[in-house]
Amino acid sequence: MISLLVHRTLVRFMSDRYAENLWELASALTRMSPQLVLENALRSHKGGVIERPMGSPRKFLHLDGLVFSPAQLAVLPCPEDIPVETTTVIGPSSENPLVLDIPLLISAMGCGVGVSEQTKIALALGATMAGTATNTGEGGFLPEERKLAKHLIIQYHSGKWTKSPEILKQADMIEIHFGQGASVGAPSLIPPEYLQGRARQIMGLKPEETAVLHSRHEEIQEPSDLKNLVDHLRTLTGGIPIGVKIAASGMIEKDLQVALDAGVDVIAIDGGQAGTKGSLPILEDDFGLPTVYALSRAVRFLEQSGQREKVSLIIGGGLFTPGHFLKALALGADAVYLGTSVLFAMTHTQVTKTIPWEPPTQLVFYSGSHKEKFDPARASLYLSNFLNSCMEEIKIAVRALGKSSIKEVNKSDLVALDDLTAKVTGVQSAYEPALHVHPSFRQKSSVLASRPFYKTKIVR
């Protein structure tokens, strides 16, 4: 029967004229991917805009075009018994900087507008266990999140909720939200049927009121108005870091100048690969600079402005592995935001509660059909394990570069595998010879060589 079926199928494929041949579909899909076919089908079915979770599937120039240059002879590796310093200070110029154990931060995910209460609880607990901060996002203020989070970044967004002085004073840092990589420059409207339960209460919404995140802040009608808001928040909160969150545009230097003129302590940038709970494909695919462009241009501008040591830079968007994280730090970021990778790490084996009939996001989204099955205690453990594992890999990598602190890792530790990546990042091309040892390497090697460790026989 199988032989007969195969025979008839092959004969049909090889004899039907192309217009009637089933292979016509396969041929068409080489020009338009299955994802585009599906999304156009959804547009045809709905007749309105569609929203795609988790960001763009487009492949942009990314950090994979960079590799680290290991220390061996010209530069000696760091001994394995020397601890690697990972402490990260966000907003060093503020009166009360945010001091974290690691440079990996949990990106903004809003309660109600994005994820469920249980997900926010897991994020707060997991971040605390790992020694880092979590971000409230554009959702309502959840008291349990504040209680469990050792370090909490409160996002000051364009909605009307989470803006009372009583709430803002509980922040360890405030981030004024203007845009994010997958959703920028456009309003977000969440109808009542998608936002029920406790989230409506903590957001102060009436029973049939649509939650609206406006395209701009009411207090900012001119770019110069940002300074008044920054000064107000700094005074209100007693000197904690005040930052801005932007998506990377083609005029990123002008955006950064407005932020610097306003006196911000932190700038967070989302590259084009950043994800979100749901956004229009046109905003995800066709707006904003890829992360590597955004990071390189931002660092260069801050250095030229003389603000590199005063203003902290946080980068996010398509950063999924310890290698990505360390490369972003080497290019000049002070810390990185993690979003999509965190959600997958948290759900871990819990995804079996939804697949194969529902996607794993139904466990964590506020409107998810399986959110009641989500176990926040297990998720927080998975999250802390993930962050700790990533940091252990990063520490080993730092030692392999001959260094003992994440802050010492820089562009000179990298080489670029192609000319475009080299041009964008300012990193030396891999085919160009290193004619001299960087002075910082020589200094580091001499310091390590003076340690007693080098006079002790190593037993392997």
Phi and psi in degrees as a GROMACS rama.xvg file:
@    title "Ramachandran Plot"
@    xaxis  label "Phi"
@    yaxis  label "Psi"
@TYPE xy
-64.0293  -44.1639  ILE-2
-60.7076  -42.1626  SER-3
-64.7862  -42.382  LEU-4
-62.6238  -46.3562  LEU-5
-61.3107  -43.9524  VAL-6
-58.4921  -51.1046  HIS-7
-64.8305  -37.0503  ARG-8
-64.6534  -46.5255  THR-9
-64.8809  -40.8474  LEU-10
-61.8769  -40.664  VAL-11
-66.9195  -43.2892  ARG-12
-59.0751  -38.9087  PHE-13
-92.184  2.02066  MET-14
-126.883  -29.4948  SER-15
-65.1059  141.591  ASP-16
-66.7355  154.697  ARG-17
-55.3172  -40.4337  TYR-18
-64.0403  -22.3855  ALA-19
-108.476  0.231418  GLU-20
-85.1031  134.428  ASN-21
-60.5503  -24.6078  LEU-22
-66.5452  -14.5741  TRP-23
-57.6051  -35.0454  GLU-24
-65.4739  -44.81  LEU-25
-62.3402  -39.2627  ALA-26
-63.8429  -42.1581  SER-27
-65.481  -34.5729  ALA-28
-72.8514  -11.8372  LEU-29
-75.4925  -19.0796  THR-30
-97.5188  -33.9927  ARG-31
-132.959  119.018  MET-32
-65.6135  159.695  SER-33
-55.3741  -34.1139  PRO-34
-64.1371  -43.0205  GLN-35
-66.6899  -37.9872  LEU-36
-60.7215  -44.6736  VAL-37
-63.7962  -47.0867  LEU-38
-66.3869  -36.5192  GLU-39
-67.8492  -32.0079  ASN-40
-65.2158  -40.043  ALA-41
-65.9457  -37.6877  LEU-42
-63.8601  -41.128  ARG-43
-64.6507  -37.277  SER-44
-73.9948  -41.0067  HIS-45
-89.4262  -37.7807  LYS-46
76.5222  11.6965  GLY-47
-141.035  -171.699  GLY-48
-70.114  149.001  VAL-49
-113.016  155.397  ILE-50
-121.715  129.411  GLU-51
-108.301  125.613  ARG-52
-75.3854  158.578  PRO-53
72.0736  15.1899  MET-54
86.943  -172.27  GLY-55
-84.1664  142.012  SER-56
-85.6849  -1.3375  PRO-57
-62.1148  148.388  ARG-58
-101.014  108.656  LYS-59
-99.9316  164.885  PHE-60
-56.9682  132.16  LEU-61
-139.83  -169.808  HIS-62
-74.9086  -7.24825  LEU-63
-68.9778  -12.9383  ASP-64
-81.558  5.21573  GLY-65
-118.813  144.162  LEU-66
-134.025  153.992  VAL-67
-81.3114  151.358  PHE-68
-102.455  107.499  SER-69
-71.2003  149.015  PRO-70
-81.3394  136.303  ALA-71
-142.443  -72.1834  GLN-72
-115.149  -56.4624  LEU-73
-58.7816  -35.7594  ALA-74
-127.387  126.027  VAL-75
-83.7095  142.221  LEU-76
-62.4995  159.362  PRO-77
-81.0025  135.462  CYS-78
-56.2725  144.055  PRO-79
-70.3184  -15.4161  GLU-80
-89.9016  -0.672786  ASP-81
-88.3892  122.707  ILE-82
-67.4447  149.565  PRO-83
-99.9077  125.281  VAL-84
-77.9095  124.412  GLU-85
-121.841  1.19181  THR-86
-58.3622  135.854  THR-87
-125.66  129.141  THR-88
-109.817  120.579  VAL-89
-104.894  124.981  ILE-90
75.4121  55.0104  GLY-91
-63.3849  -21.6762  PRO-92
-87.207  -8.21254  SER-93
-78.8013  164.166  SER-94
-66.2199  -36.6768  GLU-95
-127.017  78.9988  ASN-96
-60.7279  157.339  PRO-97
-91.5493  112.83  LEU-98
-105.662  119.002  VAL-99
-117.942  156.245  LEU-100
-75.0514  -27.8069  ASP-101
-138.357  159.558  ILE-102
-91.7703  16.3201  PRO-103
-103.509  114.975  LEU-104
-110.838  152.378  LEU-105
-83.6068  124.418  ILE-106
-69.6808  168.003  SER-107
-67.4483  124.376  ALA-108
-139.83  115.618  MET-109
-86.0287  137.861  GLY-110
-71.1688  125.106  CYS-111
93.7281  -60.3749  GLY-112
-73.2527  -15.843  VAL-113
-134.346  -82.1132  GLY-114
-105.997  171.04  VAL-115
-80.8162  167.899  SER-116
-60.881  -42.1676  GLU-117
-65.0978  -34.6902  GLN-118
-65.9474  -42.0958  THR-119
-63.9204  -38.0527  LYS-120
-63.5404  -43.4605  ILE-121
-64.2986  -40.6608  ALA-122
-62.385  -43.3445  LEU-123
-65.1683  -45.8638  ALA-124
-67.4691  -44.0047  LEU-125
-63.4994  -40.459  GLY-126
-63.6551  -40.8743  ALA-127
-63.5952  -43.0803  THR-128
-62.1827  -31.6178  MET-129
-91.4283  -7.79513  ALA-130
82.0964  32.1619  GLY-131
-131.356  -171.417  THR-132
-110.829  154.177  ALA-133
-119.923  165.074  THR-134
-125.224  134.003  ASN-135
-68.5518  -23.9145  THR-136
68.2699  -159.443  GLY-137
-91.2987  9.366  GLU-138
-86.8643  -168.709  GLY-139
-77.6363  160.946  GLY-140
-80.4489  120.2  PHE-141
-102.55  112.424  LEU-142
-56.0776  -35.6988  PRO-143
-63.8941  -34.4695  GLU-144
-64.459  -44.1645  GLU-145
-63.7379  -37.9699  ARG-146
-66.8501  -38.5532  LYS-147
-88.6282  -22.7211  LEU-148
-87.4738  120.577  ALA-149
-66.8928  -37.7803  LYS-150
-127.734  118.752  HIS-151
-123.374  124.133  LEU-152
-96.685  121.99  ILE-153
-99.1937  127.579  ILE-154
-90.3472  124.572  GLN-155
-93.7494  102.296  TYR-156
-107.106  -171.032  HIS-157
-91.9828  2.12551  SER-158
-79.7845  179.452  GLY-159
-95.7743  -5.69405  LYS-160
-99.6607  168.288  TRP-161
58.0176  40.0692  THR-162
-128.298  4.79844  LYS-163
-71.8964  149.002  SER-164
-56.078  -34.4812  PRO-165
-63.0089  -36.2434  GLU-166
-77.4396  -48.3716  ILE-167
-61.7188  -31.6959  LEU-168
-69.5675  -12.0322  LYS-169
-89.4677  -0.428895  GLN-170
-80.0152  150.66  ALA-171
-95.3566  -14.7288  ASP-172
-164.222  147.257  MET-173
-116.879  134.817  ILE-174
-120.697  112.85  GLU-175
-80.2623  117.314  ILE-176
-88.9789  123.926  HIS-177
-115.976  -30.7933  PHE-178
-170.747  166.055  GLY-179
-142.358  162.196  GLN-180
-56.7038  -36.3684  GLY-181
-99.0357  -3.87213  ALA-182
-155.238  103.548  SER-183
-143.783  140.963  VAL-184
71.2685  13.2515  GLY-185
-137.334  147.678  ALA-186
-73.3329  161.063  PRO-187
-126.904  124.36  SER-188
-117.121  125.961  LEU-189
-117.008  108.02  ILE-190
-68.8282  159.336  PRO-191
-55.8437  -35.5289  PRO-192
-65.3336  -19.4794  GLU-193
-100.121  0.678859  TYR-194
-141.56  82.6745  LEU-195
-114.535  174.391  GLN-196
79.4653  -150.17  GLY-197
-65.6614  -30.3188  ARG-198
-57.5559  -36.9133  ALA-199
-65.2155  -34.9464  ARG-200
-69.1895  -48.177  GLN-201
-71.9828  -17.818  ILE-202
-92.2555  -4.58315  MET-203
68.5936  34.4789  GLY-204
-93.9945  144.627  LEU-205
-73.3698  162.176  LYS-206
-50.7332  -42.9988  PRO-207
-110.681  18.4678  GLU-208
-83.324  136.745  GLU-209
-83.3245  131.237  THR-210
-75.5408  126.971  ALA-211
-122.139  123.165  VAL-212
-104.809  106.635  LEU-213
-70.8999  161.613  HIS-214
-73.1536  -16.8327  SER-215
-145.948  160.977  ARG-216
-77.2841  140.352  HIS-217
-61.9227  -33.3654  GLU-218
-78.8584  -10.4254  GLU-219
-121.265  94.5931  ILE-220
-100.537  -16.7949  GLN-221
-133.664  149.529  GLU-222
-53.1879  -34.781  PRO-223
-68.7622  -16.2775  SER-224
-68.9888  -17.5562  ASP-225
-60.7259  -36.7138  LEU-226
-60.6742  -40.2479  LYS-227
-62.1791  -40.6668  ASN-228
-67.9774  -42.993  LEU-229
-60.7182  -45.4915  VAL-230
-63.4539  -40.5204  ASP-231
-62.7479  -46.9431  HIS-232
-67.6111  -36.9405  LEU-233
-64.8961  -42.7036  ARG-234
-67.2339  -43.2942  THR-235
-62.1848  -38.7362  LEU-236
-97.98  1.47715  THR-237
78.1745  28.9347  GLY-238
92.3421  19.3081  GLY-239
-74.4118  164.185  ILE-240
-61.9359  134.746  PRO-241
-115.229  123.772  ILE-242
-129.87  177.118  GLY-243
-124.178  151.55  VAL-244
-119.492  119.509  LYS-245
-131.758  157.547  ILE-246
-89.2709  156.361  ALA-247
-83.7766  117.931  ALA-248
-107.678  172.434  SER-249
-68.0718  -16.2165  GLY-250
-113.351  46.228  MET-251
-60.5866  -34.4397  ILE-252
-62.9628  -38.7029  GLU-253
-68.1632  -39.0707  LYS-254
-62.5226  -43.3726  ASP-255
-65.4289  -35.9549  LEU-256
-64.3935  -39.6584  GLN-257
-60.8585  -42.163  VAL-258
-65.02  -42.6221  ALA-259
-65.8482  -39.7561  LEU-260
-63.1896  -28.3347  ASP-261
-79.9268  -10.4648  ALA-262
82.251  31.1743  GLY-263
-69.8745  155.707  VAL-264
-96.8228  -22.445  ASP-265
-140.76  141.905  VAL-266
-125.98  121.452  ILE-267
-109.319  130.217  ALA-268
-124.336  134.586  ILE-269
-103.468  125.988  ASP-270
-78.0991  172.928  GLY-271
-65.1115  -15.6525  GLY-272
-86.9392  0.98913  GLN-273
-65.3835  151.339  ALA-274
-104.519  178.433  GLY-275
-162.687  171.609  THR-276
-64.6703  -37.0935  LYS-277
-173.731  131.885  GLY-278
-152.663  161.38  SER-279
-64.3819  134.155  LEU-280
-53.6682  -33.6909  PRO-281
-65.4926  -34.3348  ILE-282
-73.7216  -35.6505  LEU-283
-74.3213  -38.2032  GLU-284
-91.8949  -30.0851  ASP-285
-123.792  11.2875  ASP-286
-124.202  141.819  PHE-287
88.1719  154.663  GLY-288
-83.8361  144.703  LEU-289
-59.2278  156.66  PRO-290
-57.0921  -44.1231  THR-291
-65.8532  -35.0018  VAL-292
-66.5099  -47.9285  TYR-293
-60.3335  -46.5033  ALA-294
-63.876  -46.7659  LEU-295
-63.7067  -43.4807  SER-296
-69.2216  -38.2  ARG-297
-65.5543  -45.3933  ALA-298
-62.1834  -44.4903  VAL-299
-60.5468  -42.3552  ARG-300
-67.443  -42.891  PHE-301
-63.2879  -38.1544  LEU-302
-65.7409  -44.1954  GLU-303
-67.5837  -26.7755  GLN-304
-85.7572  -5.9154  SER-305
73.1054  21.3363  GLY-306
-111.684  5.93423  GLN-307
-59.8492  -36.9008  ARG-308
-88.7489  -9.56072  GLU-309
-100.588  -34.0525  LYS-310
-111.158  126.203  VAL-311
-78.6521  146.212  SER-312
-121.527  122.221  LEU-313
-113.294  132.87  ILE-314
-121.456  146.331  ILE-315
-147.764  165.486  GLY-316
118.674  98.4345  GLY-317
74.8823  22.5044  GLY-318
-99.4352  111.085  LEU-319
-121.967  -19.7944  PHE-320
-125.902  160.785  THR-321
-55.7439  -34.0331  PRO-322
-63.7115  -42.9406  GLY-323
-59.4893  -45.7133  HIS-324
-61.6989  -47.954  PHE-325
-69.1002  -34.9971  LEU-326
-64.9141  -40.8203  LYS-327
-62.3798  -40.5867  ALA-328
-66.5252  -39.308  LEU-329
-64.6351  -33.1854  ALA-330
-76.9395  -8.95298  LEU-331
128.399  -3.7219  GLY-332
-71.9288  146.903  ALA-333
-87.2515  -25.5188  ASP-334
-160.641  165.49  ALA-335
-126.681  145.809  VAL-336
-94.9229  134.449  TYR-337
-117.852  130.597  LEU-338
-126.509  -76.4854  GLY-339
-57.9161  -44.9283  THR-340
-62.4191  -32.3836  SER-341
-67.5128  -42.7146  VAL-342
-62.9775  -41.6403  LEU-343
-68.6858  -36.0458  PHE-344
-66.1235  -41.0838  ALA-345
-63.9217  -43.9911  MET-346
-74.6728  -32.7475  THR-347
39.367  -121.755  HIS-348
-75.5391  -8.05152  THR-349
-68.6267  -14.9241  GLN-350
-61.7079  -20.4135  VAL-351
-65.3798  -13.2821  THR-352
-77.292  -13.5453  LYS-353
-119.629  -42.9331  THR-354
-74.6411  149.585  ILE-355
-94.1787  0.225701  PRO-356
-92.6011  -18.5819  TRP-357
-134.782  151.207  GLU-358
-73.4365  155.54  PRO-359
-59.8106  -23.8502  PRO-360
-62.1771  -21.1268  THR-361
-67.1217  -11.5785  GLN-362
-79.7566  -32.1957  LEU-363
-111.896  -23.6897  VAL-364
-69.2219  148.564  PHE-365
-61.9842  -36.2604  TYR-366
-91.7816  10.2928  SER-367
-63.9817  140.17  GLY-368
-73.7846  -16.0377  SER-369
-119.756  19.1403  HIS-370
-63.1146  -25.7076  LYS-371
-70.0185  -18.3017  GLU-372
-85.1267  -7.8811  LYS-373
-71.9125  130.577  PHE-374
-103.907  104.23  ASP-375
-67.7378  -30.8183  PRO-376
-65.3572  -47.2206  ALA-377
-64.6677  -40.7218  ARG-378
-63.467  -40.4646  ALA-379
-65.4062  -36.126  SER-380
-66.5006  -44.7701  LEU-381
-60.0729  -41.6418  TYR-382
-63.9538  -47.5016  LEU-383
-64.4981  -38.4674  SER-384
-60.6701  -43.7386  ASN-385
-60.9085  -48.8365  PHE-386
-64.9332  -41.9407  LEU-387
-65.0177  -40.3317  ASN-388
-62.5648  -45.1812  SER-389
-59.6934  -41.6433  CYS-390
-68.8906  -35.101  MET-391
-64.5712  -39.9982  GLU-392
-63.4087  -42.0089  GLU-393
-63.8371  -39.818  ILE-394
-61.7225  -44.1947  LYS-395
-61.5671  -41.3711  ILE-396
-63.689  -40.3269  ALA-397
-62.6142  -43.5103  VAL-398
-62.9796  -37.2393  ARG-399
-67.3705  -14.5735  ALA-400
-92.9822  -0.055273  LEU-401
81.4748  27.0668  GLY-402
-130.39  165.192  LYS-403
-127.275  12.9985  SER-404
-148.81  141.184  SER-405
-61.6504  -33.8607  ILE-406
-64.8273  -20.8391  LYS-407
-80.3625  -16.2043  GLU-408
-75.4013  130.648  VAL-409
-147.814  -172.536  ASN-410
-61.3163  -26.9574  LYS-411
-68.6329  -11.934  SER-412
-86.1397  -2.57237  ASP-413
-115.495  156.083  LEU-414
-132.699  150.19  VAL-415
-100.488  138.811  ALA-416
-88.1544  -9.68181  LEU-417
-145.501  160.235  ASP-418
-65.6837  -37.1214  ASP-419
-65.892  -46.0046  LEU-420
-61.2133  -40.5302  THR-421
-62.0601  -42.5261  ALA-422
-68.0428  -42.5956  LYS-423
-66.0115  -43.8216  VAL-424
-92.5261  -18.6045  THR-425
76.5899  18.7803  GLY-426
-93.1312  144.603  VAL-427
-60.1642  138.648  GLN-428
-68.6705  146.77  SER-429
-65.9848  -25.8644  ALA-430
-85.8953  -3.43079  TYR-431
-91.809  133.191  GLU-432
-72.4939  146.127  PRO-433
-83.3769  108.374  ALA-434
-82.6429  -16.1948  LEU-435
-152.675  161.148  HIS-436
-87.9168  131.824  VAL-437
-59.1964  136.812  HIS-438
-53.7755  -36.1492  PRO-439
-64.6989  -32.1059  SER-440
-65.972  -46.4402  PHE-441
-61.8945  -41.1733  ARG-442
-64.3434  -43.1368  GLN-443
-64.8441  -42.9914  LYS-444
-63.4105  -38.5223  SER-445
-68.6511  -36.2574  SER-446
-65.1794  -44.9645  VAL-447
-67.9314  -37.0444  LEU-448
-65.5678  -24.1021  ALA-449
-79.6423  -7.71097  SER-450
-78.1979  149.194  ARG-451
-58.5173  -23.3419  PRO-452
-54.0098  -37.9776  PHE-453
-71.4335  -12.9643  TYR-454
-98.8098  4.8693  LYS-455
-109.383  135.145  THR-456
-66.5305  133.399  LYS-457
-95.3839  125.6  ILE-458
-101.293  120.73  VAL-459
